[in-house]
Amino acid sequence: MSKDASPQSSQPSDTIDIKIHQRIETCDDSYTLYDYFADDLERIFERGDKLRFSKFGTQSAFLPSVATVMQFLGWNNPSLKMLSFMEGHTGVHLKVSRTARYDLFTQKGVAERAGFEVFSWMTSAAEPFFKQPHAKLQSDLDRSIKLGSNAGDWLTGIAGYKAQAKLKYDDNYFEFTQLINYLEQRCLEDVTFLESVKIKITQQQLDTSNPDTCFALQLPLWQASSLVDEALLNEILSHFKKNSLAEIYSNTQKLNVIRCFLPIHFDFYFGAFASFEVGCVLYYRDEHESLESKKGVLNRAITSYAKNTRVKSCLEALLLEIKDIIPNQKRRMTWTDLAVFIPINIDESEQEYAATTLKRKKVDRLKAWRNKKDLPSNDLLRHFLSNLYEYFGEQDSTALGDLFVIATAIDRQVIHLSKLAERDGISRYEIESEVRTALSNYDKYYQHSLRNISST
């Protein structure tokens, strides 16, 4: 049963096992996270087991797992991607084989030599994190795991980022401040809710196998801590009641259910995306007083795609925005102009026609992107933007790249939801129309994030 249906109890599993013959030295005199993990490792090592990282995470719409969010954003293997991200972000290379990296996240695990290398790499790459006092974070981790909340993974990542930011930027998190505040608040709300509902289930002996009962328990959380309209929440509750009576739905009724559930599906993501976008706008734009009248570029793109059926994808809408704001333009950039910056390989047999063929391939590739026919990978997107920025002499395109990743992720969701709906006899046109309607609510999250700034 999903965590959205009822709170689950989860016993913490050993996530790191390895045998070692000497005690690992601590970083300093206080008991830190390094000490906690080192002591835990030493106890596990004595059993002669291997090193493995467990994949913890429960199904939750209110607070999805880190892995679920990374998959939403287009990373097919989020665990391995996190290793690569840490290497790139810290400049510290993990000296183990590709096979060992995969084995870390399976029951197979890795042997002592590779295991010790991984632990040494972690403590070196994330040294500020491991030097933090242990008690508060470990208490939060234990609390979330026992309740079946995904908060532990999020809080661990946030603690790591904060430790690094404090070292580099003197506690200034720059464009991530709003997003971090949002995630911390949602973690607190999720854990607090699960604690209260667990008590209620025990005291009232509630049947958590009943979807109607489960959603009724969740209803106060969504009412108090989300931006989903209350009328929709009540309509969802009525759908659960009908479902408990085994009522057979027509295609029209199925589409109505989807219409109700889409705002819940996107609620966490819209809150996170809007918090990040507002953080970027605050950091990169000087005229803060115009934040409401001059909305962020992602907000404008999502709104355009949501309301204009001639715009075929969220990515196309964002590209249209970029075409209008690219600097030093004597004329408005065309699609052909923009396609030049797409990195693409050309077959050796086509070398004599290289210029014409390459240009045609790039134009066709961009057209496919715009029409959701062949969406680019995150790495390809960033390469494309890097080429564009370099040509115009602009600085780092990382933040804009993140916004493009979000836009492309939304398009992938449209495709994914359309395929699921087709299995139930609903056309892609119908489901995309409903998704566009749901996306039109994004500005509400953007404005909410702006109001949070004014109130702090």
N, C-alpha and C positions, 0 to 999 in steps of 0.2 A: 504494500500500500504506500502511496506517496506521502511525503511529509505534508503536502497541502491538504491531504485528507485527514490526517491526525498526526500528533507528535510521535516520533519514533525514538525508542531508546537504542543507543548504539554504544557498544563497549569499545573503548579505545584499544586498537590492535597495536602490536609492536611494529613500528614502521621502519626501524633500523636495526639490523642484526649483523653482528660480525664478531670474530674472535681476535683478541689482541692480548699481548702478554705484559704490557706495562701501562700504568695509570697515565691518563692524558692530563697534562698540566693545565691549570686554570689560568684565565687571563689576568685576574687581579684578586684582591683579598675578598671582595664581596661576591655573593653567590649570584652568578649571572646565568643567562640562557645558555651560554657556552658550558658552564659547569653542569647545568641540569641535563643537557643532552649528552655530555661526556660521561656523567655518572650513569645515565640510562644505558648508554652504549656499553659501558664496561660490564654492567650486569648481564646484558644480552650476549656480549662477546663470549662470556664464559661458557655459554651453551654450545658454542661451536657452530652457530647458525650463520646465515648469509645476510647481506644487506639488501633490503627491499623497501621501497616507498609504497605505502598503501594508498589507494585512490579513494579518499573519503569524500562523500558528498551525497546529499539526499535531494530528491525531486522537490522543488519549491518554486512557485511563481513569485512569491513575495521576496525571497532572497535566494536566487539561484546560486549554485556552486560556482567557484572560480572556473572550473573546467567547462561547465555549461556555457558560461559567458564567453570564454575564449573560443569555444566551438561556434557560438553565435557570430562571433567576429571573424570567423573564417580560418581559425587555426585547427587543422584536422587532428593534430597530436599535441594537445596543449601542454602535457607534462614535459615532453622533449623540447617544445618551444620555449618553456620557461627556463630550461637549462641554457639554451642558446641565447636567450634574452639576457640572462645573468652574465654570461661570458662577454657578450657585446657591451653591456652596460658598465661592467666593472673592469674589463680588460684582463681578467684572470681566466686562463684557459684550463678547462677540465681535461686532465691527461688520462682519459680512459677511452677504450675503443667504442665505435658506434654500437656494436652488439651489446656491450656492457651498459650503455645508456638505455637501450631498450629493456634489458633484463632488470634494470633497477625498478621498473614499474610493472613487473610481472612476479608471479610466485617463484620463478626461477632464482631471482636475485643475483648478486655477484659475490665472488669469494673475497677473502680477507684483503688481499693486496689492492684490488680495485676499490673495495669498500672503504679502506682507510684513506685512499686517494680522494674519494668523493667527500668524505667528512673533512679532510684537510682543506679541500677546495672550497667547500661551503663556508667554513669558518674564516677563510682568507678573503673570499669574494664578498661576504656579508659580515665583515668584522664588526662594524658599528651595531648591527642587529644583535649579534651574539654577546656583545659586551653589556647589553641592557640587563637591569635587574630582572630576575626570573619570575617572581611571585605573581605580579598582576597579570601578565600575559598568560602564564600557565593556568591561572585560575579561570581566565576567560575561555581558554581552550578546553579545559575539563568541563566547564559549565556547558559550552555549546555542544560538545561531543555527546554528553549524557542526554541532552535534549534532542539530539538529531538535527541540530541547526548547522547551517553552512557558515555561521558567523566566525568560527575559529580560523578557517582558511583565510577569510577576508582580513580579519584582525591581525593575523600573522604577517600577511603581505603589507598591510598598512604600517605596522610597526617597523618592518624592515625598511620601507621607503622613508618613513619619518627619520629613522636613525641615520640613513644616508644623507637625507636633506639637511638634517641638523649639522652634520659634519661639513657639508659642502656649502650650504647656503644660510647657515645660522638660523635654522628653524623656518625659513621662508620656503614654502612648497610651490610657489609660483602658480602656474595655471592649474595645478592639481588640488589646490586647497579646497575649492568648492566640492569637487568629487569626493575627496577624503571625508569631508564633513558629512556628505550625503551617505556614504557607505557606513561610516561609524554609527550614524543615527539609525539606519535601517537594521544594522546588526543588533543594536540595543533593543529596538522594537521587536525584532524577531525572537530573540532570546526571552525577553520579558513576557511576550505573548505565550510562548511555548511553556514557560514555567507556570503561568496562570491556568492555561488550558489543561495541563497535565493534572493539576490539583482538582480542577472541575470534573475531569473524566473519572478520576479515582473516587471522589466524593459522591458523585451522582450515578456512578456505574453506567456510564453512557456507552452505547454500541457504536464503536468507531468504524465498524464495517459498513455502516449506513452512510452513503454519500450526502444525504439530506442533513443528517446530524453533523457530519464533519464540516460541511460548508457553513452551517448555522453557527458553529463554534468559531469559524474564521471570520465571519461577517463583521464583528466589531473591529477586528484588526484592519481590514480593508477600509472600513468606514473612517477610522481614525487616522490611518497612516498612509493612505494612498490618494491619488487624484482621480480614481475611477468614480464616475457618477453613481450616486446612491440608488437611483432608479434602475440602473443596469445591474447593480449588485442584488437588488431585490428580485429582479427578473431572473437572474442566474439561480437564486435560491428556489424560485418557483419551478425552474427547469429540473433541478435536482429532485424536487418532490414528484414531478411527473415521471421522471426516470425511475424512481423507486417503485412506481406502479407499473413498470415495464410497458409504458406506452410506446407505440411504434410511431416514429416521426416521418413526416413527408419531407421531401427535399427542401421545401420552403421553410418548414420548421427547423430543419437542420441548419439552414443558412442563418436563421434567426438566432440559434444557439451560438453559432460561430461569431456573429455580430456582437453578442454579449460578452463572449470570452476573450475576444481580441484585445480590448482595453486592459484586461488583467494580464494577458500574455506580455503586453508591451510596457506595462506600468514601471517595472524595475528598470528596464532599459531606457525608457524615456527620461526617467529621473536621473539616471547616471549620465546619459548623453548630454542632457541639458545642463547638468552641473559642470561637466567638463567644458562644454562650449562656452558657458558664461565665464568660467575661469579663464579660458583662452581670450575671450573678448576683453575682460578686465585687464589682462596682462599685456595684450598687444595693441589695444586701442587707447588713445589718449583721452578722447572726449567722453568720459564716463557718463556725463549727464544725458547723452544721446542713446544710451543702451536700449531703451524701449522703442524709440522711433527708428533707430538703425539696428535692426536685429542681426544676429550672427549669421554667417554664411550658410551653415548647416540648417539652421532654422528656416531660412529663406528657401533653401533647396527642398527640404522635406515638405514645406507648405506648398511649394510650386507643384511638386509631384502629386501631392494629395488632392489638389484642387483642379489641376489642368490635365485632362486625359490625353492631350497631344504630347505631353512629356512622358516618354516611355519608361523611364526608370529614375530612381533617386540619384543614381550616379550621373545620368544625363543632366538632371536638374542642377547638380553641384558643378558639373563641367560648364554649364551655361553661366553660372555665377562667376566662375573663374575667368571665363572668356571676357567678362565685362570689367573685371578688376585688375587684369594683368597690366603692369606698369609700362610706361614708355611706348604706348601704342599709338601710331598715327592713324590707324584704322582698326575697326573691330576685328579681332582674330576669327578666322573661319575654322570649320572643323578640319579642313585639310591642313591648315597651319598647325593646329593643335596635335594632329596625328603624327607629325614629324618627330615628336618627342617620345613616342612609344618605342621601347627597346624591342627589337625583333631580329630573329636570325633568318638568313636567306640561304637557300640551298646552293651548293657550289655549282650545280648544273645551270643555275640561273644567273651566273656572274655577268655574262655579256649583256644581260638586260637588267642589271642590278638596280640602277637608279629608278627606272620606271616601275619595275616589279616591286621593289621595296616600298616605294611611295604608295602603290596600289594596295599592297598588303597592310600597310599601316592604316590607311583610310578605312579599309574593310574591317580591320580589327577594332578600330574606334567605333565604327557603326555597330558592331556586334556588342561592344560594351554598353553602348547607349540603349540598345534594344533588349538587354538582359539575355542575349543569345550565348555569349561566351564571356562571362564576367572574369576580370583579371584577379590573380592572386594578390594578397597583400604586399608581397615582395615586389611584384611587377608594378603595382600601383605606385609604391614608394620610389622605384627606379624611374618611372615616368615623371613623377613630380620633381625628383632631383634633377633630371635633365632639363625640365622646364625652368626651374629656379636658377640653375647654373647659366642657362642661356641669357636670362634677363638680369643676371648679376645680383640676384636676391640672396638672402641668408638662408639658414637652415629651414627645411620644409617639413620638419618632424610633426609639428602640431597640425598643419594642414593635412599631412598624410594620415593622421589619426582620424580626422573628420572624413576623409575619403574612405577609410576602412569602414567607418560606421555606415556611410551611405551605401557602400557595396554590400555590407552585411544585411541591411534592410532589404535590398533587392534579392539577396539569397533567401531571405525569409519569405518574401512574396512567392518565389518559385517553389520553395519547400511547402508552404501552406497550400498553394494551388494544387500541387501533386497529391497531397493528403485529401483535399476536398474532392478532387476528381474521382477518388476511389469510392466516395459516397454519392457519386452521381451529380456533383455540383460543378458547374463549368468554371474554367479559369477566369473568365471575364467576371463572373459573379463574385468569386472570392477576392479577386484583385480590387474590385470596386469596394468591397467591405474593408479590405486592408487600407485602401486610400482614405476611407472615412475615419478609420482608427488613427492613421498617421496625422490627420488634420488636428488631432488633440495635442500634438507635440508642442505647439506654441504655448499651451496652458502650462506645461512643465517648465518651459523656458522662462515664462513670466514668474512662475512660482520661485524659481531659483534666483531670479533678480530680486524678488521681494525678500528672500532670505538674506541677501547681502545687505539690504537697507536696514533690516531689523537687528543685524549683528554689529 
